[in-house]
Amino acid sequence: CTEFINLVSSEANEISMKESKKTIGPEHVLKALETLGFDEYHGEVSICLDQQREETKESKQVQKSLKRARAEEGMTDEEAITAQAALFAAARAQMGP
């Protein structure tokens, strides 16, 4: 497992360096998987990446909603935490079991 991670991260690092990037991005990891012949993982990794991006987007929306609500309504920290818990519960309900 460690060897696999080292191999993929090393290849992703080389790809990012060729693109003059200082940070390895998801696209570099996907390209590394292809380059190293691990094409069978590409689809599943892409799905996980899309899910992560969607969750990050939703999290940012929740944070903006809370910030706006606190500013508009003068909420206390406790009220904001309660509102946040309700938003998370609603999001979990949408996601399903």
N, C-alpha and C positions, 0 to 999 in steps of 0.2 A: 504494500500500500504506500509506504513512504517513498519507495523507489519510483512508483508511478507518479506520485505528486511531484517529486523532484524533476522527473523527466518532462512532464507537461509544463511545469512552471519555468524550467530552463528554456524550453522551446518558445513558450509564450514571451519570455523576457527577450529572447533574440528577435522575435517578430516585432515586439514593441520598439526595440532599439533601432531596427531597420527603418521604422516609421518615425524615428526621432522623438519617440515618446519616452517620458521618464517613469510613467506608471503603466503597469500591466492592466489592461481592461478586459472585460468579458469577451470582446471580439477577438482579442489576442489568444485567449484560452481556447475559444472555439476553433480558431485557425490552427493552433498547435495540435489539437486533437486530430484534425484532418491531416495535417502534415505528418504526424506520427503514425497514421494508419488506424486511429481509433474512431473511425467514422460512425460506428454503431452507437457511440455515446453522444454524438452531436445532437440528435433529435431530443433526447431526454434532457440534456444540459440546456438546450435552447428553451424548452418548456419551463424548466426551473428558473431560468433567467427572466422569462416573461412574467412568471408568477411573482418573482422578487420585485421586479419593476412596478408591477401593479400594486403590490403591497406597500411599496415605498410611496407611490403616488397617493394611495388612500391615506397613509399615515400623515403625509404632508397636508392633505385636505382636512383631516381631523385637527391637526395642530392649528391650521389657519382658522377653522371654525371656532375652536376654543379661544384663540387669541381675540378674534372679532367679538365673540360673545362676552368675554371678560371686559373688553373695552367699552362695548355698548351698554352692558348691564351692570357694570361695576361689581362683578362677581368676586366673592372671596375665594381663596385657594381651595377651601373645602368644597364650595359649590362647583368650582371648575373641575375638581377631581370627580365629583358625583356625575357631572354632565359628561365628562370624558368616559367614565365607566359605562354610561348609558349608550354612548356612541359606539364603543367597542362591542357591546352586547348586540347592538343592531347590526354591526358589520359581521359579527360571527354568525348571526341568524341568516344573513344573506348568503354567506359562504356555505352553509349547511354543515352536516356532521362530518 
